[in-house]
Amino acid sequence: MSQAAVESWAAEIAAHLKERFGLAVSDALSIDKGWLNVKWRMMTDRGPVFVKYYHPERYKLHAKPERRRAVAQTLRLQQGLSEAGTPCPKVHTFNDQYIQETPSGLCYALLEWVDGHSAEAGNMNAAQMYALGAAAGRMHRWLRDVPPLDKPAWEPDREKYLKEWQGSFEMAQAAGDETVLEWLRRSRDIVTAMDFGQFDASPAGWLHWDLWTDNILLRGDSVAGIVDFDRMTMAYPEIDAARALLSGALRDGGLQMEEARSFAEGYREHSELPEGTLSRAMRMLYLVESIWWLRTDVRAKSELVGLLRRFVEEIHWIEEHWEHLPELLDRL
């Protein structure tokens, strides 16, 4: 997208903020994170605010009313979490509307600005991991009271996994990508041999679904705010714990045990974490994310983009420690 387009959108949204919320915008700094959606730190006469524009090519909120309702629901839940004490930005509403829309049809959300910084993946210290565990545990405890969907948005399913895996394998074959073909042969062997009965004990519920370092704002040793709830849905909350552990504490090829233990201690301040949960959660995370990252098109990009390379590294760590996950994680 062009800089001119971004500036035009910012100006239109700024005018709408004045009309709808009485906020006079003096400056708009775009934040280069995320795909297609545009985010700004807008300085107003009442201090900074965070604005997120939902790009129609990504969210299609006008063409898909159900998607618009789902995004509004995540914003509503985020506001409930904030009011209940979970560190996350407040969401500003107008006439109980969580998604605002300008006269030309630009859809955006207006949120509290939270000062903080995100850590480099794998580089959160023990105190920060404790704070993250406490925030995640508090979040999951509150979400337990949210009415469930008819069924989880995702469930462990060997047959579905292998069907998607076949598509990735054929793509890698067509590209002659021997590296990804080897990755996929290993993932097929792991999933084919996996005992899916272990997931029967996993409680379903609402979760953040994207709890990694870029979405965790830190201030010193505390969590200033968990952000980006767009993917929030109902599946299995323990996936959040596995994602946070990998993202915050996997460094130099090894899981930092002091930091991992601190996360578990913080989590238990607010929610239960029975023995066996974390190794099972890590295997569940593998089912979710290996199908995303072990792909020829992702590998081509990961040579240039550190973010994608990091996710592939995490998947390979789970594979390499597959048999020893209970020893590593279940007594934290």
C-alpha positions in Angstrom: 0.0 0.0 0.0 1.2 3.5 -0.7 2.2 6.1 1.8 -0.3 8.5 0.3 -3.1 5.9 1.0 -2.0 5.5 4.6 -1.9 9.3 5.1 -5.4 9.6 3.5 -6.9 7.0 5.8 -5.3 8.6 8.8 -6.7 12.0 7.9 -10.2 10.5 7.4 -10.1 8.6 10.7 -8.8 11.6 12.5 -11.7 13.7 11.3 -14.1 10.9 12.4 -12.5 10.8 15.9 -13.2 14.5 16.3 -16.8 14.1 15.2 -17.5 11.0 17.2 -15.3 11.2 20.3 -14.4 14.9 20.4 -10.7 14.0 20.0 -8.5 16.6 18.2 -5.7 14.7 16.5 -2.4 16.6 16.1 -0.2 13.8 14.8 -0.5 10.2 13.5 2.5 7.9 13.6 2.0 4.7 11.7 3.2 1.4 13.3 4.8 -1.1 11.0 3.4 -4.3 12.4 0.9 -6.8 11.0 -0.3 -7.6 7.4 -2.4 -5.1 5.5 -4.1 -3.7 8.6 -2.7 -0.2 9.5 -2.1 0.9 13.0 -1.3 4.4 14.4 -0.3 6.1 17.5 -2.4 9.2 17.2 -1.6 12.1 19.5 -4.8 13.9 20.6 -5.6 16.8 22.9 -6.4 14.2 25.5 -3.2 12.2 25.1 -2.1 9.4 22.8 -4.5 6.7 21.5 -4.1 3.6 19.5 -6.1 3.2 16.2 -6.3 0.0 14.2 -7.8 0.2 10.6 -9.2 -3.1 9.4 -8.1 -3.4 5.8 -10.9 -4.8 3.6 -8.6 -7.1 1.7 -7.8 -8.9 4.9 -11.0 -8.8 7.0 -13.7 -8.1 4.5 -15.9 -6.8 7.2 -18.5 -5.4 4.8 -18.8 -8.6 2.8 -18.8 -10.9 5.8 -21.1 -9.8 8.6 -20.2 -12.9 10.6 -16.6 -11.8 10.5 -17.5 -8.3 11.7 -19.5 -9.8 14.6 -16.5 -12.0 15.5 -14.1 -9.0 15.6 -16.6 -7.0 17.6 -16.8 -9.9 20.0 -13.1 -10.0 20.5 -13.0 -6.3 21.2 -15.9 -6.7 23.7 -14.0 -9.5 25.5 -10.8 -7.5 25.5 -12.7 -4.6 27.2 -14.1 -7.1 29.8 -10.7 -8.5 30.5 -9.3 -5.0 31.0 -12.1 -4.0 33.4 -11.4 -7.3 35.3 -7.7 -6.4 35.8 -6.0 -8.3 33.0 -3.2 -6.0 31.6 -4.6 -5.1 28.2 -5.7 -1.9 26.5 -9.2 -0.6 27.1 -11.4 -0.4 24.0 -13.4 2.9 23.4 -17.0 2.5 22.2 -19.6 4.8 20.7 -23.2 3.8 21.4 -21.9 0.4 22.4 -20.2 0.0 19.0 -16.8 -1.6 19.2 -16.0 -1.2 15.5 -16.2 2.4 14.2 -16.9 3.2 10.6 -16.2 6.5 8.7 -18.7 7.8 6.1 -16.6 6.3 3.3 -16.6 2.9 5.0 -13.2 2.7 6.8 -13.6 0.3 9.7 -11.4 0.9 12.7 -11.1 0.3 16.5 -10.1 3.0 19.0 -8.1 1.7 22.0 -6.1 3.0 24.9 -2.5 3.6 24.2 -0.2 1.5 26.4 3.5 2.5 26.8 5.8 -0.5 26.7 8.2 -2.5 24.6 8.2 -6.0 23.3 11.2 -8.3 24.0 13.1 -10.1 21.4 11.8 -13.7 21.1 13.4 -15.9 23.7 14.7 -13.0 25.8 12.2 -12.5 28.5 13.7 -12.7 32.0 12.4 -14.8 34.8 10.5 -11.8 36.4 8.9 -11.0 33.1 7.9 -14.6 32.5 6.3 -14.7 36.0 4.3 -11.6 35.2 3.3 -13.0 31.8 2.2 -16.3 33.5 0.1 -14.3 36.0 -1.5 -12.2 33.3 -2.3 -15.3 31.2 -3.7 -17.1 34.2 -5.9 -14.2 35.1 -7.0 -13.9 31.5 -8.0 -17.6 31.3 -9.8 -17.5 34.7 -12.0 -14.6 33.5 -12.6 -16.2 30.1 -14.0 -19.4 31.7 -17.2 -17.5 32.4 -17.7 -16.4 28.8 -20.5 -18.5 27.1 -18.9 -21.1 24.8 -19.3 -21.4 21.1 -21.3 -24.4 19.8 -17.9 -26.2 19.3 -14.3 -25.2 19.4 -13.0 -23.3 16.3 -10.2 -25.9 16.1 -9.9 -29.4 17.5 -7.1 -32.0 17.3 -7.9 -34.1 14.2 -5.4 -36.5 12.7 -7.3 -37.0 9.4 -7.7 -33.2 8.8 -4.1 -32.6 9.7 -2.8 -35.2 7.2 -5.1 -33.9 4.5 -3.6 -30.4 4.9 -0.2 -32.0 5.2 -0.7 -33.7 1.8 -1.2 -30.3 0.1 2.0 -28.9 1.6 3.9 -32.1 0.5 2.7 -31.8 -3.1 3.7 -28.1 -3.1 7.2 -29.0 -1.9 7.5 -31.8 -4.5 6.5 -29.5 -7.3 9.1 -27.0 -6.1 11.8 -29.7 -5.7 12.3 -28.4 -2.2 14.1 -31.3 -0.5 14.6 -29.5 2.7 10.8 -29.0 3.3 10.1 -32.5 2.0 12.4 -33.8 4.8 10.6 -31.6 7.3 7.3 -32.9 6.2 8.3 -36.5 6.3 9.3 -36.0 9.9 6.0 -34.2 10.8 4.0 -37.0 9.1 5.7 -39.6 11.2 5.2 -37.7 14.4 1.5 -37.1 13.8 0.8 -40.6 12.5 2.2 -42.1 15.6 0.7 -39.6 18.0 -1.8 -40.7 20.6 -4.7 -38.3 20.1 -6.5 -39.7 23.1 -4.2 -37.6 25.3 -6.2 -34.5 24.2 -9.4 -35.8 25.7 -8.4 -34.3 29.0 -7.8 -30.8 27.5 -10.5 -28.3 28.7 -12.1 -26.3 25.9 -12.4 -22.5 26.4 -11.7 -19.1 25.1 -8.0 -18.1 24.5 -5.9 -15.3 23.1 -4.5 -17.7 20.4 -1.5 -15.5 19.5 0.4 -15.0 22.8 3.9 -14.4 21.6 6.4 -11.7 22.3 5.3 -9.1 19.7 1.9 -9.1 21.4 3.3 -8.7 24.9 4.2 -5.1 26.0 6.6 -5.0 28.9 7.5 -2.2 31.3 10.5 -3.2 33.3 9.8 -6.6 34.8 6.0 -6.2 34.5 3.6 -6.8 31.7 2.2 -3.5 30.6 -0.3 -5.0 28.2 -1.3 -8.0 26.2 -2.4 -6.8 22.7 -3.8 -7.9 19.4 -6.8 -10.1 20.4 -8.0 -10.4 16.8 -7.6 -14.2 16.7 -9.3 -14.8 20.0 -11.7 -17.7 19.8 -12.7 -20.8 21.6 -10.4 -23.8 21.4 -8.0 -24.9 24.2 -6.5 -22.3 26.5 -3.5 -24.4 27.3 -2.3 -23.6 23.7 -1.7 -20.0 25.0 0.6 -21.4 27.7 2.7 -23.4 25.2 3.0 -20.4 22.8 4.1 -18.1 25.6 6.7 -20.5 26.9 8.3 -21.0 23.5 8.2 -17.4 22.5 9.5 -16.0 25.8 11.9 -18.7 27.0 13.4 -20.6 24.0 16.8 -19.2 23.4 20.0 -20.4 21.7 18.3 -23.8 21.0 17.3 -24.5 24.6 14.3 -23.8 26.8 15.5 -21.6 29.7 14.2 -23.6 32.6 14.3 -20.8 35.2 12.1 -18.6 33.0 9.8 -21.5 32.1 9.3 -22.3 35.8 8.6 -18.7 36.6 5.9 -18.6 34.0 4.2 -21.7 35.5 4.4 -20.2 39.0 2.8 -17.0 37.8 0.1 -18.8 36.0 -0.8 -20.9 39.0 -1.5 -17.7 41.0 -4.8 -17.4 39.1 -5.5 -20.7 37.2 -4.8 -24.4 37.6 -2.0 -25.9 35.7 -2.2 -29.7 36.4 0.8 -31.9 35.9 0.9 -33.1 32.3 -0.8 -30.0 30.9 2.3 -28.3 29.4 3.7 -31.3 27.5 0.3 -32.0 26.1 -0.1 -28.3 25.2 3.2 -28.2 23.4 2.1 -31.2 21.3 -1.2 -29.5 20.6 0.6 -26.4 19.5 2.6 -28.5 17.2 -0.5 -29.7 15.5 -1.7 -26.2 15.0 1.5 -24.5 13.9 3.5 -27.1 12.0 0.9 -27.1 9.3 1.4 -23.3 9.0 5.2 -23.1 9.1 6.6 -26.3 7.5 5.9 -25.1 3.9 7.9 -24.3 0.8 6.5 -20.8 0.5 7.2 -20.1 4.2 10.8 -21.4 3.9 11.4 -19.1 0.9 10.3 -16.1 2.9 12.0 -17.2 6.2 15.4 -16.8 4.6 14.7 -13.1 4.5 12.3 -12.6 7.4 13.5 -13.4 10.9 10.0 -13.8 12.3 9.1 -16.8 10.0 12.5 -18.3 10.7 11.9 -18.1 14.4 8.6 -20.0 14.1 10.2 -22.8 12.1 13.0 -23.0 14.8 10.3 -23.4 17.5 8.6 -26.2 15.6 11.9 -28.0 15.1 12.7 -27.7 18.9 9.4 -29.4 19.7 10.2 -32.2 17.3 13.7 -32.7 18.7 12.4 -32.9 22.3 9.2 -34.8 21.5 9.9 -37.8 23.6 11.3 -35.8 26.5 8.6 -33.1 26.7 7.0 -34.6 29.9 10.4 -34.6 31.6 11.1 -31.0 30.6 7.7 -29.5 31.3 5.4 -31.4 33.5 7.0 -30.7 36.8 7.5 -27.0 36.3 
